[in-house]
């Protein structure tokens, strides 16, 4: 059974701005508009010459106090920045253009890009920390620049796909029950929340994973599926696979027999294209750090008769949540990055696609790498592996979750196999 789920949340939070009275665009020829433009240009110059972070923050706060820039709050709060690199990226991507556009006196709504969340290393996984390049080392991430470009293209494609799947909010109709003085802000923030979000990798550079083993465990497929344990050597491309496949079994009443016994275990060995494998592992390990945000500037004409004018106090600030989707054909794979007896990192992956762009791209890259598997001798023998603590899972409609007993048998069969070796090779090393 496949289904789509779209969830949206709306909430109301009292505003805290100190602004009083009406807020509307300034006359572009007014002294206040010219003063705001001068403040933006002055800030831009200081940003370009690399002023101290705290000094920049202080000047940015003064820019935000300019009366003609109060209109920036029509789509949210005044933008702030935690780190200089993420602010610089936002400023160059469209933040500067958006703010100057607010001073042109137009009636259209300008929706800015969202600022990227800085990478929080203290909360990042061990895999992410292991791959992070030292700051200022331009050569470290050279081998993964093409991978980053492909990931960004995949995220853009998923943005369009998710937007088409979700449809759009009817923000023009939604404002009808709202009081006239609240309508512009309500409509503007509704429209801003309706802009599709795109997956974004952290600004930092990451090296390729070229040592250790990648272990994938879990069920793949829906009506026809396989429970599997797979191990890939990131040094040589060696591939060791154990699986048990069957079609979905139905009971007499037409429901899924969740306790149907699996078929016999089959083994497969050989090698996969090494560069494809490493790219897939790289994206898998970075998937948790992919954030969703608005990219670029949008210009939207308001409904007929709606004036670009609003109050910030004592009215309300509106927030609109984003949506997600899922279907019963998805499963959850467990992954582990292993070096010998040591578990470097572990996690889970939604298969074969996900509302999370990083996961979807990782799953697609894994499919590509595995599609190039050449059966035969293996360049590296399978060591005794630490599988990790994460558990794979499937939809409760299809099976009892997690599937554990079969996984143990698959692992035993895989570890007990002795495929022929092809050439001397080191069986992976630490990250």
Residue, then its C-alpha position, 0 to 999 in steps of 0.5 A: x500500500x502506498x500513500x502520501x502524507x502532507x502535514x502543515x502547521x499554523x500557529x500564532x505567537x504574540x509579536x515582540x517588536x517595538x514598532x508602533x503604528x503602520x509600516x509600509x514602503x517608504x517613498x524612494x525619493x524620501x530622505x529616510x529611504x536614502x538614509x537606509x540605502x546609505x546604511x546598507x552600503x556602509x554595512x556592505x563596505x565593512x562586510x567586504x573589508x572583513x570587519x570584526x564579527x561583533x562590530x558587524x553585528x552591532x552595525x547590522x542591528x543599527x541597519x535594522x533600526x532604519x524605519x524604511x527597513x521595517x517593511x522587512x518584517x512582512x515575511x518574518x523577523x529581521x534576519x540575524x546571523x550566527x556566523x560570518x560565513x553563512x551571513x556572507x553566503x546569504x548576503x551574496x545569494x540575495x539578501x543584499x538585493x532583497x533589502x535594497x529592493x524593499x526601498x524601491x517603493x513597489x507594491x509586490x512582495x519580495x521574499x528573501x532567501x533563508x540563511x543557512x544554519x551553521x554546522x554545529x560540530x558538537x552535535x554532528x555525527x562522528x562520520x561528519x567530523x571524520x570527513x570535515x576538512x581543516x579550515x583553510x585547506x583548499x586541497x582537502x575537498x578537491x576530490x568531492x567538488x564534483x560530488x557536491x555539484x551533483x548533490x546540489x542538482x539533485x536537491x534542486x530537482x527534488x525541490x521541484x518534485x516536492x513542490x508539485x506533489x504538495x501543491x500550493x496554499x491558497x493564501x489569497x483566500x486564507x486572508x478573508x477572515x483576517x482583520x484588514x490591518x493583519x491581512x498583508x502580514x498574514x498573506x505575506x508570511x503565508x506566501x513565504x512559507x509556501x515557497x518550496x525549500x531546497x536541500x543545502x549542504x554545509x558550507x564546509x568542505x569534506x574529504x572522501x571516505x576511502x578507508x574502512x567498510x560500509x555495511x548496509x542492513x535491512x529490507x529493500x522492496x515492497x511487493x517483491x522484497x529482499x532482506x539483506x546484509x551488504x558490506x563494501x570495502x571503501x579501499x578496494x570496492x570489494x562487495x559481499x552480499x547476503x539476501x533472502x527474497x520473496x514476494x509479499x504474502x497475503x492472508x485469506x482475507x487479503x491482508x498482508x501476512x506479516x509473519x510469512x517465512x522468508x526464502x533461502x539465503x543467497x550469497x553474492x560477491x565481487x566488486x563495485x565501482x570504487x568512485x561510485x561507492x565512495x560518493x554514495x558513502x560520502x552522501x550517506x554520511x553527510x545526509x544528516x547535515x543537509x538542511x532545507x531552506x528557501x533559495x534565491x529571491x521571489x517576487x509575488x504580486x499581491x491579490x487585487x485590493x490588498x495594500x502593502x501596509x501592516x502593523x507589527x504591534x499589537x497584532x500577531x505574528x503568524x508562522x506556517x510550518x512546512x510539509x512532508x511525505x511518506x509511503x508504506x513502500x519505504x523501509x529503513x536501512x541501518x548503516x555502519x562505517x566500520x574499520x576492523x573491530x571499530x565502529x566509526x559511525x552509524x545511522x539509518x537511511x530511508x529507502x528507496x526515497x525520502x522527503x529528506x533530500x540528503x537521504x534521497x540522493x544517498x539512496x540513489x547513489x547507492x543504487x548506482x554503485x550497486x548497479x555496477x557490481x561485477x560478480x566474481x573474485x573479491x579484492x578484499x576478504x570480509x573481516x569480522x565486522x561490528x554491525x552497530x546498534x541501529x535497527x532496520x525497519x519496515x512499515x507496520x502494514x507489511x511486517x513486524x518491525x524491526x526484522x531482526x532474526x533473519x538479519x542474524x542468519x544473513x550476517x552468519x551466512x555472509x561471515x561464513x562465506x569464502x569467495x575467491x580472492x583476486x590479488x593481494x590487497x589491504x582490507x580497508x583501514x581507518x577513516 
